[in-house]
């Protein structure tokens, strides 16, 4: 059975294909149209509504999976317009001031027109003729993590900005996905969303939507205060904001910037998030007794929160798939639909994120020749390790494109993790703020030598303390608070990247490289050789290794 999963209602438009219960291809539309997170027409469409249908992503996943459009059995979309309308009526919000201010006057009719009336017309126009299944947003999030984890029994928590006027859910899986609570987006006339809470806090310091990671990085420089202690309350498997956090923020933060006060604000907000979710997870554990935990939704990309949860006695194993934000609802919707139509649970474990477009050396050579570039063949791992050990910063373009926001060794900028000077050079190349940390990709079997309480973390979703005796040795990837968000690398899932790190280890005795995303500021991860070439020549990168070819300036 071939099931297409789609996300295009909010942000992070994407498509995937599930074939006989296994995820075989997934990619975000931003990688093709070059509009980061597919956030466009901001004046016409409000924050949570997005007109971009993932045409190119859909075309790619079908082609890459080796099937035709006629062989698609079902299409699943990670949102339910009926649930959205039902909850809108439930809360009496259709004509309310807060609804119009938050979602925009034209949002509702556009939303229903797009999803209810146009979706099937769109897919039919491109040659797919099958039923369209609308899967509730939080169910899609939960399924994206649970069905990719391989856990036989697990709790799950989903947390994001909003779905169908909800902002999260809790539940468990014991062979069946069972939701225990849905967290309403509105509570007593106030927005009730941890995702919006964190985004609003970051916007208060001048960051835009999608830049919450900058806010998280700033928190390491601050000390928590008490002024948000009673802003949110956990009751069982739900949370409720007791105050309008936008008004609270306005009283606290009077100016934008990165002064010490702003860092204190950032860490205070982080602590509120950490503690609120900890209480939810503990209460969930008290009901089920399960120590496995699956997280999903945009909030699940907060690696500091994830690691805090993993440190708790009631969490033994944690899983967050790499596309935890809305792009993952395409995956969850497709897997949930497969289960619904066949009665079978997907027999699948997400071991890697290399689910997007890949290019042969012949295709890469054609692109290099078309750009009129000089280049030479090389052994990518040997040459890459040599250049990085010499303090060079390289663009690294190999294999299938990563799914999700983080570069995991196929569309990466790589550098020496030992040097603060090289770290600063990378930040300058990427026009990154000075306070933002950079991440290492480490050989899995060596992770415990450098990081406290190390566990396998292939998707950069956890933060670890760098051992005190190692912090100076790997100063380039050690944040100001002594932590690091790492990627574990196994030979099985990325042999070429593993080989490069191994050869760097042989040269330097350090079993990791500094790894950040191969893109310019404000752009998505590079997808094609042409994207890589353009980015290489418009930044301060020293070299690029693309396939088996070395390009220099």
C-alpha positions as CSV (number, residue, x, y, z in Angstrom):
1,X,0.0,0.0,0.0
2,X,1.3,3.4,-1.0
3,X,0.2,6.4,1.2
4,X,1.2,10.0,0.5
5,X,1.4,12.3,3.6
6,X,1.1,16.0,3.1
7,X,1.5,19.1,5.3
8,X,0.6,22.5,3.9
9,X,-2.0,24.1,6.2
10,X,0.3,26.0,8.5
11,X,4.0,26.2,7.9
12,X,6.8,23.7,6.9
13,X,4.9,22.4,3.9
14,X,6.2,18.9,3.1
15,X,5.4,15.5,1.6
16,X,6.3,11.9,2.3
17,X,5.5,8.5,1.0
18,X,4.8,5.4,3.2
19,X,5.2,2.2,1.3
20,X,3.8,-0.9,3.0
21,X,4.1,0.7,6.4
22,X,7.6,2.0,5.9
23,X,8.7,5.6,5.4
24,X,10.7,5.6,2.2
25,X,10.9,9.3,1.2
26,X,10.2,12.7,2.9
27,X,11.2,16.3,2.0
28,X,10.1,19.8,2.8
29,X,8.9,22.2,0.0
30,X,11.3,24.9,1.2
31,X,14.2,22.8,-0.2
32,X,12.8,23.4,-3.7
33,X,11.3,26.8,-3.6
34,X,14.0,28.2,-1.3
35,X,11.6,30.0,1.0
36,X,12.5,29.1,4.5
37,X,9.8,27.1,6.3
38,X,7.5,28.2,3.4
39,X,6.5,31.4,5.2
40,X,5.3,33.8,2.6
41,X,2.7,36.5,2.0
42,X,2.9,37.6,5.6
43,X,0.8,40.7,5.0
44,X,-2.0,38.7,3.4
45,X,-2.0,35.5,5.4
46,X,-1.7,35.4,9.2
47,X,1.0,33.5,11.0
48,X,-0.6,30.1,11.2
49,X,-2.0,29.9,7.7
50,X,0.0,29.1,4.6
51,X,-0.9,28.9,0.9
52,X,2.0,26.8,-0.2
53,X,1.0,23.4,-1.5
54,X,4.0,21.0,-1.7
55,X,3.8,20.3,-5.4
56,X,7.6,19.7,-5.9
57,X,7.9,17.6,-2.7
58,X,5.0,15.5,-3.7
59,X,6.4,14.9,-7.2
60,X,9.8,14.0,-5.7
61,X,8.6,11.5,-3.1
62,X,6.5,9.6,-5.7
63,X,9.4,9.5,-8.2
64,X,12.0,8.6,-5.6
65,X,9.9,5.7,-4.3
66,X,9.7,4.2,-7.8
67,X,6.0,4.3,-8.2
68,X,3.6,6.3,-10.5
69,X,0.9,8.7,-9.4
70,X,-1.7,6.1,-10.4
71,X,-0.2,3.7,-7.8
72,X,-1.0,6.0,-4.9
73,X,-3.7,4.3,-2.7
74,X,-4.4,7.1,-0.3
75,X,-3.5,10.7,0.6
76,X,-3.3,11.8,4.2
77,X,-3.2,15.5,5.4
78,X,-2.0,16.3,8.9
79,X,-5.0,18.6,9.9
80,X,-8.7,18.1,10.3
81,X,-10.8,21.0,9.1
82,X,-13.9,19.5,10.7
83,X,-12.2,19.4,14.1
84,X,-11.1,23.0,13.6
85,X,-14.6,24.2,12.9
86,X,-16.1,22.1,15.7
87,X,-13.7,23.6,18.3
88,X,-14.2,27.1,16.9
89,X,-17.9,26.7,17.5
90,X,-17.3,25.1,20.9
91,X,-15.3,28.1,22.1
92,X,-17.7,30.6,20.6
93,X,-14.8,32.2,18.7
94,X,-16.1,32.7,15.1
95,X,-17.0,36.3,15.7
96,X,-14.8,37.1,18.7
97,X,-12.2,39.8,18.8
98,X,-9.4,37.5,19.9
99,X,-10.1,35.1,17.0
100,X,-10.0,37.8,14.4
101,X,-6.9,39.4,15.9
102,X,-5.0,36.1,16.1
103,X,-6.1,34.3,13.0
104,X,-7.2,37.2,10.7
105,X,-10.5,38.0,9.1
106,X,-9.9,36.0,6.0
107,X,-8.3,33.1,7.6
108,X,-11.3,30.8,8.2
109,X,-12.9,31.0,4.8
110,X,-9.5,30.6,3.1
111,X,-8.6,27.7,5.4
112,X,-11.8,25.7,4.7
113,X,-11.8,26.5,1.0
114,X,-8.2,25.3,0.7
115,X,-8.5,22.1,2.7
116,X,-12.0,20.9,2.1
117,X,-12.7,21.9,-1.5
118,X,-9.4,22.2,-3.2
119,X,-7.1,19.4,-1.9
120,X,-8.7,16.6,-4.0
121,X,-8.8,18.9,-7.0
122,X,-5.1,19.6,-6.7
123,X,-4.0,16.0,-6.4
124,X,-6.3,14.9,-9.2
125,X,-4.8,17.6,-11.4
126,X,-1.4,16.0,-11.0
127,X,-2.7,12.5,-11.7
128,X,-3.6,11.1,-8.3
129,X,-7.1,9.7,-7.9
130,X,-7.8,8.4,-4.4
131,X,-9.5,9.3,-1.2
132,X,-8.1,12.1,0.9
133,X,-7.9,11.5,4.7
134,X,-7.7,14.4,7.0
135,X,-6.0,13.4,10.2
136,X,-6.2,15.6,13.4
137,X,-3.1,17.6,13.9
138,X,-2.1,16.3,17.3
139,X,-2.8,12.7,16.2
140,X,-0.5,13.3,13.2
141,X,2.2,14.7,15.5
142,X,1.9,11.8,18.0
143,X,1.9,9.2,15.2
144,X,5.0,10.7,13.6
145,X,7.0,10.0,16.8
146,X,5.3,6.8,18.1
147,X,5.3,4.9,14.8
148,X,8.9,5.9,14.1
149,X,10.3,5.0,17.5
150,X,9.9,1.2,17.4
151,X,8.7,1.3,21.1
152,X,6.2,-1.4,21.8
153,X,4.8,0.6,24.7
154,X,5.3,4.3,25.2
155,X,3.8,7.6,26.5
156,X,3.6,10.5,24.1
157,X,3.3,14.3,24.5
158,X,2.7,16.6,21.6
159,X,3.4,20.4,22.0
160,X,3.2,23.1,19.4
161,X,1.8,26.5,18.6
162,X,-1.7,25.3,17.6
163,X,-3.5,22.7,15.6
164,X,-7.3,22.7,15.3
165,X,-7.5,25.2,18.1
166,X,-5.5,22.9,20.3
167,X,-1.9,23.3,21.4
168,X,-0.9,19.8,22.5
169,X,-2.0,16.3,23.6
170,X,-0.9,13.5,25.9
171,X,-1.5,9.8,25.6
172,X,0.1,6.4,25.2
173,X,0.7,3.5,22.8
174,X,0.3,-0.1,23.7
175,X,-0.3,-1.5,20.2
176,X,-3.0,1.2,19.7
177,X,-2.5,5.0,19.8
178,X,-4.7,6.3,22.7
179,X,-5.1,10.0,23.4
180,X,-5.8,10.8,27.1
181,X,-5.9,14.6,26.9
182,X,-6.2,17.4,24.3
183,X,-4.9,20.8,25.4
184,X,-7.2,23.6,24.3
185,X,-5.6,26.6,22.5
186,X,-7.8,29.1,24.4
187,X,-8.5,29.1,28.1
188,X,-10.8,31.7,29.7
189,X,-10.2,34.1,26.8
190,X,-6.4,33.8,26.8
191,X,-4.1,32.0,24.5
192,X,-3.1,28.7,26.1
193,X,-0.1,27.4,24.2
194,X,3.4,26.6,25.3
195,X,4.5,26.9,21.7
196,X,3.1,30.4,21.4
197,X,4.4,31.3,24.8
198,X,8.0,30.5,23.8
199,X,7.6,32.1,20.4
200,X,6.1,35.3,21.9
201,X,9.0,35.5,24.4
202,X,11.6,35.2,21.6
203,X,9.8,37.8,19.5
204,X,9.8,40.1,22.5
205,X,13.6,40.2,22.1
206,X,13.3,40.9,18.4
207,X,13.6,37.4,17.0
208,X,11.1,36.4,14.3
209,X,8.9,33.3,14.0
210,X,11.1,30.3,13.5
211,X,14.1,31.8,15.4
212,X,13.3,30.3,18.8
213,X,16.6,28.4,18.7
214,X,18.4,31.8,19.0
215,X,16.4,32.5,22.1
216,X,17.2,29.0,23.5
217,X,21.0,29.6,22.9
218,X,20.8,33.0,24.7
219,X,19.4,31.3,27.9
220,X,22.8,29.8,28.7
221,X,24.1,33.3,29.5
222,X,21.3,34.1,32.1
223,X,20.1,33.3,35.6
224,X,16.5,32.4,36.2
225,X,14.2,34.9,38.0
226,X,10.9,34.4,39.8
227,X,8.6,36.8,37.8
228,X,7.0,33.9,35.8
229,X,6.6,31.5,38.6
230,X,2.8,31.4,38.5
231,X,2.1,32.2,34.8
232,X,1.1,28.6,34.0
233,X,-0.5,25.8,36.1
234,X,-0.5,22.0,35.4
235,X,-3.7,20.1,36.3
236,X,-3.5,16.4,35.5
237,X,-2.7,16.0,31.9
238,X,-3.4,19.6,30.9
239,X,-1.8,22.9,31.5
240,X,-3.5,26.3,31.8
241,X,-2.0,29.7,31.5
242,X,-3.2,31.8,34.5
243,X,-2.2,35.1,32.9
244,X,-2.0,36.6,29.5
245,X,1.7,36.0,28.8
246,X,1.9,38.7,26.1
247,X,0.9,41.3,28.7
248,X,3.2,39.8,31.3
249,X,6.1,40.0,28.8
250,X,5.3,43.6,28.0
251,X,5.6,44.5,31.7
252,X,9.0,42.7,32.0
253,X,10.8,43.4,28.7
254,X,11.0,47.1,27.7
255,X,13.5,46.9,25.0
256,X,15.0,44.5,22.4
257,X,18.6,43.3,22.6
258,X,21.0,40.8,24.1
259,X,21.9,42.5,27.4
260,X,22.3,40.4,30.6
261,X,18.7,41.2,31.5
262,X,17.5,39.6,28.2
263,X,19.5,36.5,28.9
264,X,17.9,36.2,32.3
265,X,14.5,36.5,30.7
266,X,15.4,33.8,28.2
267,X,16.4,31.3,30.8
268,X,13.4,32.1,33.0
269,X,11.1,31.3,30.1
270,X,13.1,28.1,29.4
271,X,12.6,27.0,33.0
272,X,8.9,27.6,32.8
273,X,8.8,25.4,29.7
274,X,10.9,22.7,31.3
275,X,9.0,22.5,34.5
276,X,5.5,22.6,32.9
277,X,6.3,19.7,30.5
278,X,8.1,17.8,33.3
279,X,4.9,17.9,35.4
280,X,2.8,16.7,32.4
281,X,5.2,13.8,31.7
282,X,5.3,12.8,35.4
283,X,1.5,12.8,35.6
284,X,1.3,10.8,32.5
285,X,3.8,8.3,33.9
286,X,1.7,8.0,37.1
287,X,-1.2,6.9,34.9
288,X,0.5,4.4,32.6
289,X,3.7,3.4,34.3
290,X,5.6,3.6,31.0
291,X,9.1,5.0,31.0
292,X,9.5,5.3,27.2
293,X,8.6,8.8,26.0
294,X,7.8,10.1,22.5
295,X,7.7,13.8,21.9
296,X,6.5,15.7,18.8
297,X,5.4,19.2,17.7
298,X,7.7,22.2,17.3
299,X,8.4,22.5,21.0
300,X,10.0,19.0,20.8
301,X,12.9,20.6,18.9
302,X,13.9,22.3,22.2
303,X,16.8,20.1,23.0
304,X,17.4,21.6,26.5
305,X,13.9,20.6,27.5
306,X,14.3,17.2,26.0
307,X,17.5,16.5,28.0
308,X,15.9,17.8,31.2
309,X,13.1,15.3,30.7
310,X,15.5,12.4,30.0
311,X,17.2,13.2,33.3
312,X,14.0,12.4,35.3
313,X,13.6,9.1,37.0
314,X,10.3,8.5,35.2
315,X,11.8,8.7,31.7
316,X,14.2,5.9,30.7
317,X,14.1,6.3,26.9
318,X,13.1,9.3,24.7
319,X,12.5,9.6,21.0
320,X,12.0,12.7,18.9
321,X,12.0,12.2,15.1
322,X,14.1,14.8,13.2
323,X,11.1,16.6,11.6
324,X,9.3,17.2,14.8
325,X,7.7,20.5,13.7
326,X,4.8,20.6,11.3
327,X,6.7,18.9,8.5
328,X,6.5,15.8,10.6
329,X,2.6,15.8,10.5
330,X,2.9,14.6,6.8
331,X,4.8,11.5,8.1
332,X,2.4,11.0,11.1
333,X,-0.7,11.4,8.9
334,X,0.6,8.9,6.4
335,X,1.5,6.3,9.0
336,X,-1.8,6.8,10.9
337,X,-3.7,6.4,7.6
338,X,-1.8,3.2,6.8
339,X,-2.8,1.8,10.2
340,X,-6.4,2.8,9.7
341,X,-6.7,1.3,6.3
342,X,-4.8,-2.0,6.9
343,X,-5.3,-2.6,10.6
344,X,-1.6,-3.1,10.9
345,X,0.9,-1.1,12.9
346,X,3.8,0.2,10.8
347,X,6.8,-2.0,11.2
348,X,9.3,0.8,11.0
349,X,12.1,2.5,13.0
350,X,13.5,5.8,11.9
351,X,17.2,5.2,12.0
352,X,18.3,8.1,9.8
353,X,17.0,11.3,8.3
354,X,18.5,11.0,4.8
355,X,15.1,10.8,3.1
356,X,15.3,13.6,0.5
357,X,16.9,14.1,-2.9
358,X,20.3,12.7,-3.7
359,X,22.6,13.2,-6.7
360,X,25.0,11.1,-8.6
361,X,28.6,12.1,-9.4
362,X,27.6,12.4,-13.0
363,X,24.8,14.9,-12.1
364,X,27.2,16.8,-9.8
365,X,29.9,17.0,-12.5
366,X,27.3,18.3,-15.0
367,X,26.4,21.1,-12.5
368,X,30.0,22.0,-11.9
369,X,30.7,22.1,-15.6
370,X,27.6,24.2,-16.2
371,X,28.8,26.7,-13.7
372,X,32.3,26.8,-15.4
373,X,34.1,25.8,-12.3
374,X,37.5,24.1,-11.9
375,X,37.5,21.1,-9.7
376,X,39.3,17.8,-9.2
377,X,38.4,14.3,-8.0
378,X,39.3,13.3,-4.4
379,X,38.7,10.8,-1.7
380,X,36.0,12.8,0.2
381,X,36.7,11.4,3.7
382,X,40.5,11.6,3.5
383,X,40.6,15.1,1.9
384,X,37.8,16.4,4.2
385,X,39.6,15.3,7.3
386,X,42.9,16.8,6.1
387,X,41.3,20.2,5.4
388,X,39.4,20.3,8.6
389,X,42.5,19.4,10.7
390,X,44.3,22.3,9.0
391,X,41.6,24.8,10.2
392,X,39.7,25.0,7.0
393,X,35.9,25.4,6.9
394,X,34.3,23.2,4.2
395,X,31.0,22.8,2.6
396,X,30.1,19.1,2.6
397,X,27.4,17.8,0.1
398,X,26.8,14.1,0.0
399,X,24.0,11.5,-0.4
400,X,20.3,12.1,0.4
401,X,19.1,15.4,1.8
402,X,18.2,15.4,5.5
403,X,14.5,15.6,6.6
404,X,14.0,18.2,9.3
405,X,15.7,21.4,10.2
406,X,19.1,20.1,11.2
407,X,22.1,19.1,9.0
408,X,23.2,15.6,9.9
409,X,26.2,15.1,7.7
410,X,24.9,15.2,4.2
411,X,24.3,19.0,3.7
412,X,26.8,20.3,6.3
413,X,29.4,23.0,6.9
414,X,32.2,21.2,8.7
415,X,35.1,22.6,10.8
416,X,37.6,21.8,13.6
417,X,35.8,21.4,16.9
418,X,38.9,22.2,18.9
419,X,39.2,25.8,18.1
420,X,37.3,28.8,19.3
421,X,38.9,30.8,16.5
422,X,37.5,28.4,13.9
423,X,34.1,28.5,15.6
424,X,34.1,32.3,15.4
425,X,35.0,32.0,11.7
426,X,32.0,29.7,11.1
427,X,29.7,32.1,12.9
428,X,31.0,34.9,10.7
429,X,30.5,32.8,7.5
430,X,26.9,32.1,8.5
431,X,26.3,35.6,10.0
432,X,25.3,34.0,13.2
433,X,25.0,35.8,16.6
434,X,28.0,35.4,18.9
435,X,26.0,33.7,21.6
436,X,24.7,30.8,19.5
437,X,26.4,27.5,20.1
438,X,27.7,25.1,17.3
439,X,27.2,21.4,17.4
440,X,29.5,18.4,17.1
441,X,29.0,15.2,15.1
442,X,30.7,12.5,17.1
443,X,31.5,8.8,16.6
444,X,28.9,7.0,18.6
445,X,31.3,4.6,20.3
446,X,33.4,7.6,21.5
447,X,30.5,9.7,22.8
448,X,30.9,8.6,26.4
449,X,34.5,9.7,26.5
450,X,33.5,13.4,26.0
451,X,29.9,13.8,27.2
452,X,28.3,13.1,30.6
453,X,25.5,10.5,30.7
454,X,25.9,10.0,27.0
455,X,23.2,8.2,25.1
456,X,22.8,7.6,21.3
457,X,21.4,10.8,19.8
458,X,21.3,10.7,15.9
459,X,19.1,13.7,15.3
460,X,20.6,16.5,17.4
461,X,17.6,16.6,19.7
462,X,19.4,16.3,23.0
463,X,21.9,18.5,24.9
464,X,24.7,16.9,27.0
465,X,27.3,18.3,29.4
466,X,30.8,18.2,28.0
467,X,33.0,16.5,30.6
468,X,35.1,19.2,32.4
469,X,38.3,17.5,31.5
470,X,37.4,17.7,27.8
471,X,35.9,21.2,27.5
472,X,39.2,22.9,26.5
473,X,40.0,20.1,24.1
474,X,36.8,20.7,22.2
475,X,36.3,24.4,22.9
476,X,34.7,25.1,19.6
477,X,31.6,23.1,20.3
478,X,31.3,23.7,24.1
479,X,28.7,26.3,24.9
480,X,29.2,28.9,27.6
481,X,27.3,26.7,30.1
482,X,29.5,23.7,29.3
483,X,26.9,21.9,27.2
484,X,26.7,20.7,23.6
485,X,23.9,19.6,21.3
486,X,25.4,16.6,19.5
487,X,24.7,14.2,16.7
488,X,25.8,10.6,17.2
489,X,27.2,9.0,14.0
490,X,27.1,5.3,13.3
491,X,28.9,3.7,10.3
492,X,25.7,1.7,9.4
493,X,23.6,4.8,8.6
494,X,26.2,7.2,7.1
495,X,29.4,5.3,6.2
496,X,31.1,8.2,4.4
497,X,30.5,10.8,7.1
498,X,31.6,8.2,9.7
499,X,34.8,7.6,7.7
500,X,35.5,11.4,7.5
501,X,35.2,11.7,11.3
502,X,37.3,8.6,11.8
503,X,40.0,10.0,9.7
504,X,39.9,13.3,11.5
505,X,40.1,11.3,14.7
506,X,43.2,9.5,13.4
507,X,44.9,12.9,12.6
508,X,43.9,14.7,15.8
509,X,42.8,12.1,18.4
510,X,39.4,14.0,18.5
511,X,36.5,11.8,17.4
512,X,34.2,14.5,16.2
513,X,33.8,17.4,13.8
514,X,32.0,20.7,14.2
515,X,28.8,20.5,12.1
516,X,26.3,23.2,11.1
517,X,23.9,23.5,8.3
518,X,25.1,24.2,4.7
519,X,23.1,27.3,3.9
520,X,23.2,31.1,4.0
521,X,21.5,33.0,6.8
522,X,17.8,33.1,6.1
523,X,17.8,30.3,3.5
524,X,16.9,26.7,3.8
525,X,19.4,23.9,3.8
526,X,21.0,23.5,0.3
527,X,19.2,20.8,-1.8
528,X,20.8,20.6,-5.2
529,X,24.3,20.9,-6.5
530,X,23.3,24.4,-7.9
531,X,22.2,25.5,-4.4
532,X,25.5,24.3,-3.0
533,X,27.6,26.0,-5.6
534,X,25.8,29.3,-5.2
535,X,26.1,29.2,-1.4
536,X,29.8,28.2,-1.6
537,X,30.7,31.2,-3.7
538,X,28.5,33.7,-1.8
539,X,30.0,32.8,1.6
540,X,33.5,32.6,3.2
541,X,33.8,28.8,2.9
542,X,37.4,27.7,2.1
543,X,36.5,24.5,0.2
544,X,33.6,22.4,-0.9
545,X,33.6,18.7,-1.2
546,X,30.6,17.7,-3.4
547,X,30.3,14.1,-4.2
548,X,33.8,13.0,-5.1
549,X,34.9,16.4,-6.3
550,X,36.9,19.1,-4.5
551,X,36.1,22.7,-5.4
552,X,38.3,25.6,-4.2
553,X,38.1,29.3,-4.8
